[in-house]
Structure formats: structure tokens, C-alpha cells
Amino acid sequence: MARVKGAMMTRKRRNKTLKLAKGYWGAKSKHFKMAKEAVMKSGQYAYIGRKQKKREFRKLWITRISAACKMNGINYSQFMNGVKKAGITLNRKMLSEIAISDPEGFKSIVEQAKTALN
């Protein structure tokens, strides 16, 4: 049986890692060992960042809804409770978009929430 050498696959694997490390500072983009470490770390940052992005956007939507609620004489927590009791199934993203683009429409949602609370 012929002897199998792994040179081709090893080179492919190393080139793939070096390609991912392109643009990194100094030896991190040139030396495989350092590039591998940098790529692994950047992958961790990217994974964490995808989770943080969701949190940040939710925080932004809540802040926008809260500001619009204050302008209509109700606080955020009471508004969300009223929305739930009124049976309005809009998520926070859509509520914040309505608050920005259509203040009159948001005002009507606030009124529905207020009546549902009483």
C-alpha cells in the first residue's frame, strides 16, 4: 500500500487560516501559529458580539418606546402591561418603529393600553 503524506491538506488548512488572518497587524497575518491564535480569538469575539448585538438592539427599542410613552403620559412598564392585556401582539421592534414614524398611531396604541388597564 502506498504511503500517504498530508502535505497538501496541511498547506490548505494553513492557507485557510492565514487568509482569515489577512489584515491583522504584524506577524499575526504572516506566521501560522500566531495567525491561528488570533483567528480563534477573533472567532470568540464574533460569537459574543452576535449575542451582544441582540441585547443592544432590544435595549434601544425599549428606550425609544419609553421616551414615546412619557410623551403620552404613561410609563413603559404600565404601557407594556396594558398592551399585553389589550391583546396587541406587536413586538418591541415594531412598537419602536411606530413610535418614531407614526406618533399618532402610537398614541392610539397607548390609548388602547390605558383602557385595557382600567
Buried (B, 14 or more C-beta within 10 A) or exposed (E): EEEEEEEEEEEEEBEEBBEBBEEBEEEBBEBBEBBBBBBEEBEEEEEEEEEEEEEEEBEEBBEBBBEBBEEBEBEBEBBBBBBEBBEBEEEBBEBBBBBEEEEEEBBEBBBBBBEBBE
